[in-house]
Amino acid sequence: FCNMSLERLIYSYLLKLDPEKAHNLGKLGIKYKFFAQGPYITENKPNLFCYEINNPLGLAAGFDKNGQISDQIIDYGFAWDEVGSISFYGSRGNEKPRLFRLEEGLLNRMGLNGDPAYKIIERLQNAKKPFAVNITKSPDDRIVGDAAVEDIRKTYSLIKNGLEPLNKLIYVALNLSCLNTRDGKTFEDPKNLKYLLESIREIKGKRPLLIKLSPSLEYGRLTKIVEISDDQIDGYICGNTLPFVHGNYGRGGLSGKLLREHTRKLIKTINIITTKTIIACGGITTGKDILLSQLDGADFFQVFTGFVCGNSNSGPSFAHKVLNEYYQLKRQLIKNEAVKNRQY
């Protein structure tokens, strides 16, 4: 009881700080496993692309941009850490302030701040637990066209040579859009995406390749993206932050509870037009959200904002709380279905 009270006290203190400063302090606490409840291990461990993982809930890209806590996050109940987004040259990102708390989520215009790809890959070579990586184009407006494809190819090649031999890398995700850089939507154009995928596959990476989709994409664009990519990739992450202009904070990417219905709509659409693996990402704050995502067609799940703020489950115990609720609801659903079937 005392430990839980201290956890809530420190968490409440972090919420009074500037959001980016609080995030950095939170990562420091995770590094030293403050208030870690240990791994959350299910009775029947799921397999994510042939990797046996503890449960179906991962930490989404954006939280651990530089791969500094990929091992430690397992002790907070998450099954894997998706590191990134990683870009070849890295970036200091946009000017501060660039991260803002909303009542039920976050607004960010970070600008892909992070270390260069080679530094992150060197760091991840020491990882002891399985992880994933998310890569994107370097946030430099001068890198366009063929140069943009080559930029991502170079990052992918570094990953193939530096991480694949370690047998810890679960998958590589391509972040097609970034709302915080002027040239960030290059590869949501189907023609450019086709060229990018062909170029990457020439490198012949062994790990599964996923695409991270924006919830703002209209149906026609989504179907075209799937048509082009479905035979070259292994799954989809649904989705990303949503373009938004806030009255006080200006433009940015919206995340958190307000994103929930957009994510569900994206999952349902992708589930209709593909049989590939779907990872739900966006607006998950409860175990019920996980179950609904599964019923919509998702196979695995990721969170970021819900872990950080915006709901009663937020904080170090988040993963344990929502997974407990999810499995309780799932058992009840199975029980109800069994009773219904007996009646008929």
C-alpha positions as CSV (number, residue, x, y, z in Angstrom):
1,F,0.0,0.0,0.0
2,C,2.8,2.4,0.9
3,N,4.6,1.6,-2.3
4,M,1.5,2.3,-4.3
5,S,0.9,5.6,-2.5
6,L,4.5,6.7,-3.2
7,E,4.1,5.7,-6.9
8,R,1.0,7.9,-7.2
9,L,2.7,10.8,-5.4
10,I,5.7,10.8,-7.7
11,Y,3.5,10.3,-10.7
12,S,1.4,13.3,-9.7
13,Y,4.6,15.3,-9.3
14,L,5.7,14.5,-12.8
15,L,2.3,15.7,-14.2
16,K,3.1,19.1,-12.8
17,L,6.3,19.4,-14.8
18,D,6.8,20.4,-18.4
19,P,5.7,17.4,-20.4
20,E,9.0,16.8,-22.1
21,K,11.0,17.2,-18.9
22,A,8.6,14.8,-17.2
23,H,9.0,12.3,-20.0
24,N,12.8,12.3,-19.7
25,L,12.6,11.9,-15.9
26,G,10.1,9.1,-16.4
27,K,12.5,7.3,-18.8
28,L,15.3,7.7,-16.2
29,G,13.1,6.1,-13.6
30,I,12.3,3.2,-15.9
31,K,16.0,2.7,-16.6
32,Y,16.5,2.1,-12.9
33,K,13.2,0.1,-12.6
34,F,11.4,2.4,-10.1
35,F,8.0,1.0,-9.3
36,A,8.5,-1.9,-11.8
37,Q,6.0,-4.7,-11.0
38,G,7.9,-7.2,-13.1
39,P,7.0,-8.9,-16.5
40,Y,3.3,-9.7,-17.2
41,I,3.4,-13.3,-18.4
42,T,0.3,-14.9,-19.8
43,E,-0.5,-18.6,-19.5
44,N,-0.4,-19.0,-23.2
45,K,2.3,-16.8,-24.6
46,P,1.5,-15.3,-28.0
47,N,3.8,-15.5,-31.0
48,L,4.7,-12.3,-32.8
49,F,6.3,-13.3,-36.1
50,C,7.7,-16.5,-34.5
51,Y,9.0,-14.7,-31.4
52,E,7.4,-15.9,-28.2
53,I,6.4,-12.8,-26.2
54,N,5.0,-12.4,-22.7
55,N,1.6,-10.9,-23.7
56,P,0.1,-9.0,-26.7
57,L,0.8,-5.5,-25.5
58,G,3.8,-3.5,-26.6
59,L,5.2,0.0,-26.1
60,A,4.6,2.1,-29.2
61,A,7.3,4.0,-31.1
62,G,8.0,7.5,-29.8
63,F,8.4,6.7,-26.2
64,D,11.9,5.2,-26.4
65,K,13.2,7.0,-29.5
66,N,16.9,6.2,-28.9
67,G,16.6,2.6,-27.6
68,Q,17.7,3.4,-24.0
69,I,15.1,1.3,-22.1
70,S,14.2,-1.6,-24.4
71,D,15.1,-4.2,-21.8
72,Q,13.8,-2.4,-18.7
73,I,10.3,-1.8,-20.2
74,I,9.6,-5.5,-20.0
75,D,9.6,-5.2,-16.2
76,Y,6.7,-2.8,-16.5
77,G,4.5,-5.4,-18.1
78,F,5.0,-4.6,-21.8
79,A,5.9,-7.5,-24.1
80,W,8.2,-5.5,-26.4
81,D,9.5,-2.0,-27.1
82,E,9.2,-0.5,-30.6
83,V,12.3,1.8,-30.7
84,G,12.2,5.0,-32.8
85,S,11.3,6.5,-35.1
86,I,14.9,6.1,-36.2
87,S,16.3,8.3,-39.0
88,F,19.6,8.0,-40.7
89,Y,21.0,11.4,-39.7
90,G,18.9,12.0,-36.6
91,S,17.7,15.4,-35.6
92,R,17.4,17.8,-32.7
93,G,13.7,18.2,-33.6
94,N,11.5,21.2,-33.6
95,E,11.9,24.2,-31.2
96,K,10.5,23.8,-27.7
97,P,7.9,23.8,-26.4
98,R,6.8,20.9,-28.7
99,L,4.8,18.5,-26.4
100,F,1.6,19.5,-24.7
101,R,-0.8,17.8,-22.3
102,L,-4.5,17.8,-23.1
103,E,-7.3,16.6,-20.9
104,E,-7.3,13.2,-22.4
105,G,-4.1,12.9,-24.3
106,L,-1.1,14.7,-25.8
107,L,-0.4,17.0,-28.7
108,N,3.1,16.8,-30.1
109,R,5.2,18.4,-32.8
110,M,8.5,16.9,-31.7
111,G,10.0,16.8,-35.2
112,L,11.6,13.4,-35.1
113,N,14.2,14.3,-32.5
114,G,16.6,11.5,-31.9
115,D,20.2,10.2,-32.3
116,P,21.5,9.2,-35.7
117,A,20.7,5.6,-36.7
118,Y,24.2,4.3,-36.2
119,K,24.2,5.4,-32.5
120,I,20.9,3.8,-31.7
121,I,21.9,0.5,-33.5
122,E,25.1,0.4,-31.5
123,R,23.1,0.8,-28.3
124,L,20.6,-1.9,-29.3
125,Q,23.3,-4.4,-30.0
126,N,23.5,-4.8,-26.2
127,A,19.8,-5.6,-25.8
128,K,19.0,-8.8,-24.0
129,K,15.2,-8.9,-24.7
130,P,13.4,-8.9,-28.1
131,F,12.4,-5.5,-29.5
132,A,11.3,-3.9,-32.7
133,V,12.4,-0.8,-34.6
134,N,10.5,2.0,-36.4
135,I,12.3,3.8,-39.2
136,T,11.5,6.9,-41.2
137,K,13.1,9.5,-43.5
138,S,15.5,12.0,-41.9
139,P,13.7,15.2,-41.2
140,D,15.6,17.4,-43.7
141,D,13.4,19.1,-46.3
142,R,16.3,18.9,-48.8
143,I,16.0,15.1,-48.8
144,V,13.3,14.4,-51.3
145,G,12.6,12.0,-54.2
146,D,15.3,9.4,-54.9
147,A,17.4,10.9,-52.0
148,A,14.5,10.2,-49.6
149,V,14.4,6.5,-50.7
150,E,18.2,6.2,-50.3
151,D,18.0,7.8,-46.9
152,I,15.6,5.1,-45.6
153,R,17.6,2.4,-47.5
154,K,20.7,3.4,-45.6
155,T,18.9,3.1,-42.2
156,Y,17.4,-0.3,-43.2
157,S,20.8,-1.5,-44.3
158,L,22.4,-0.5,-41.0
159,I,19.7,-2.4,-39.1
160,K,20.1,-5.5,-41.3
161,N,23.9,-5.6,-40.8
162,G,23.9,-4.4,-37.1
163,L,20.8,-6.0,-35.5
164,E,19.5,-8.9,-37.5
165,P,22.5,-11.2,-36.7
166,L,21.7,-10.8,-32.9
167,N,18.3,-12.6,-33.2
168,K,16.7,-10.0,-30.9
169,L,14.9,-7.9,-33.6
170,I,11.2,-8.9,-34.0
171,Y,10.3,-6.6,-36.9
172,V,11.1,-3.4,-38.7
173,A,8.2,-0.8,-39.1
174,L,8.2,1.9,-41.8
175,N,6.7,5.1,-40.6
176,L,5.2,6.5,-43.8
177,S,4.1,9.8,-42.3
178,C,5.3,12.2,-39.8
179,L,3.0,15.1,-39.0
180,N,5.7,17.3,-37.6
181,T,8.0,17.7,-40.6
182,R,7.2,19.5,-43.8
183,D,8.2,16.7,-46.1
184,G,6.9,13.9,-43.9
185,K,4.2,12.4,-46.1
186,T,6.3,11.5,-49.0
187,F,5.7,7.8,-48.9
188,E,1.9,7.9,-48.4
189,D,1.9,8.6,-52.1
190,P,1.4,5.1,-53.6
191,K,3.9,5.6,-56.5
192,N,6.6,6.6,-54.0
193,L,5.7,3.8,-51.7
194,K,6.0,1.2,-54.4
195,Y,9.5,2.4,-55.3
196,L,10.5,2.5,-51.6
197,L,9.4,-1.1,-50.9
198,E,11.1,-2.4,-54.1
199,S,14.3,-0.6,-53.0
200,I,14.2,-2.0,-49.5
201,R,13.5,-5.5,-50.5
202,E,16.6,-5.4,-52.7
203,I,18.5,-5.5,-49.5
204,K,16.8,-8.7,-48.6
205,G,16.3,-8.2,-44.9
206,K,15.2,-11.4,-43.0
207,R,13.0,-9.7,-40.4
208,P,9.3,-9.0,-41.0
209,L,8.5,-5.6,-42.4
210,L,5.4,-3.6,-41.3
211,I,3.9,-0.3,-42.4
212,K,2.6,2.2,-39.9
213,L,-0.5,4.0,-41.3
214,S,-2.1,7.3,-40.5
215,P,-5.7,7.4,-39.3
216,S,-6.3,10.4,-41.5
217,L,-5.9,8.4,-44.8
218,E,-9.1,8.1,-46.8
219,Y,-10.4,4.7,-47.9
220,G,-9.2,5.1,-51.5
221,R,-5.6,5.9,-50.5
222,L,-5.6,3.0,-47.9
223,T,-6.8,0.4,-50.4
224,K,-4.1,1.6,-52.9
225,I,-1.4,1.4,-50.2
226,V,-2.5,-2.2,-49.3
227,E,-2.7,-3.2,-53.0
228,I,0.9,-2.0,-53.6
229,S,2.4,-3.3,-50.4
230,D,0.5,-6.4,-49.3
231,D,2.7,-9.0,-51.1
232,Q,5.9,-7.3,-49.9
233,I,5.2,-6.7,-46.2
234,D,4.1,-8.7,-43.2
235,G,1.7,-6.5,-41.4
236,Y,0.3,-3.0,-40.6
237,I,0.3,-0.8,-37.5
238,C,-3.0,1.0,-37.2
239,G,-2.2,3.8,-36.7
240,N,-0.3,7.0,-36.0
241,T,-1.1,10.4,-34.5
242,L,-3.9,12.5,-36.0
243,P,-3.3,16.0,-37.6
244,F,-4.8,18.6,-35.3
245,V,-4.7,22.3,-34.7
246,H,-5.2,23.3,-31.1
247,G,-6.6,26.7,-30.1
248,N,-3.8,27.4,-27.6
249,Y,-0.9,25.2,-28.7
250,G,-1.1,25.3,-32.5
251,R,-0.6,22.4,-34.9
252,G,0.7,18.9,-34.0
253,G,-0.2,15.3,-33.8
254,L,-3.0,14.3,-31.5
255,S,-2.8,11.1,-29.4
256,G,-4.6,9.6,-26.5
257,K,-8.3,8.8,-25.8
258,L,-9.6,11.2,-28.5
259,L,-7.9,9.1,-31.1
260,R,-9.7,5.9,-30.2
261,E,-12.5,5.9,-32.7
262,H,-10.2,6.9,-35.5
263,T,-8.0,3.9,-34.7
264,R,-10.9,1.5,-34.6
265,K,-12.2,2.7,-38.0
266,L,-8.7,2.2,-39.5
267,I,-8.4,-1.3,-38.0
268,K,-11.8,-2.3,-39.4
269,T,-10.9,-1.0,-42.9
270,I,-7.5,-2.7,-43.0
271,N,-8.9,-6.0,-41.6
272,I,-11.4,-6.1,-44.6
273,I,-8.7,-5.7,-47.2
274,T,-5.9,-7.8,-45.9
275,T,-5.2,-11.0,-44.0
276,K,-1.8,-9.7,-42.7
277,T,-1.0,-9.1,-39.0
278,I,-2.6,-5.9,-37.6
279,I,-1.1,-4.1,-34.5
280,A,-3.6,-1.6,-33.0
281,C,-2.0,1.6,-31.9
282,G,-3.8,4.7,-30.8
283,G,-6.2,5.6,-27.9
284,I,-5.9,2.5,-25.8
285,T,-6.4,3.3,-22.2
286,T,-8.3,0.3,-20.8
287,G,-8.5,-3.4,-21.1
288,K,-11.9,-2.9,-22.8
289,D,-10.1,-0.9,-25.5
290,I,-7.8,-3.8,-26.1
291,L,-10.7,-6.2,-26.4
292,L,-12.6,-4.0,-28.8
293,S,-9.5,-3.6,-30.9
294,Q,-9.2,-7.4,-31.1
295,L,-12.9,-7.7,-32.1
296,D,-12.3,-5.1,-34.8
297,G,-9.5,-7.3,-36.2
298,A,-6.3,-6.4,-34.4
299,D,-3.9,-9.2,-33.4
300,F,-1.6,-7.2,-31.1
301,F,-1.7,-3.9,-29.4
302,Q,0.5,-0.9,-28.5
303,V,0.3,2.1,-26.3
304,F,2.2,5.3,-25.5
305,T,0.0,8.2,-24.4
306,G,-2.3,6.0,-22.2
307,F,0.8,4.9,-20.3
308,V,1.9,8.5,-19.8
309,C,-1.3,10.4,-18.9
310,G,-4.9,11.1,-19.6
311,N,-6.7,8.3,-17.7
312,S,-6.9,6.6,-14.3
313,N,-4.7,3.7,-15.4
314,S,-1.7,5.9,-16.4
315,G,1.6,5.5,-14.7
316,P,4.1,2.7,-13.9
317,S,1.3,0.1,-13.3
318,F,-0.5,0.8,-16.6
319,A,0.3,-2.4,-18.5
320,H,-0.6,-4.7,-15.5
321,K,-3.9,-2.9,-14.9
322,V,-5.1,-2.9,-18.5
323,L,-4.0,-6.5,-19.2
324,N,-5.7,-7.7,-16.0
325,E,-8.9,-6.0,-17.2
326,Y,-8.5,-7.3,-20.8
327,Y,-8.1,-11.0,-19.7
328,Q,-11.0,-10.7,-17.2
329,L,-13.3,-9.3,-20.0
330,K,-12.1,-11.9,-22.5
331,R,-12.8,-14.8,-20.1
332,Q,-16.3,-13.3,-19.4
333,L,-16.9,-13.0,-23.2
334,I,-15.9,-16.6,-23.8
335,K,-18.1,-17.7,-20.9
336,N,-21.1,-15.8,-22.3
337,E,-20.6,-17.2,-25.8
338,A,-20.4,-20.7,-24.3
339,V,-23.7,-20.2,-22.5
340,K,-25.3,-18.7,-25.6
341,N,-24.2,-21.7,-27.7
342,R,-25.7,-24.2,-25.1
343,Q,-29.0,-22.3,-25.3
344,Y,-29.2,-22.9,-29.0
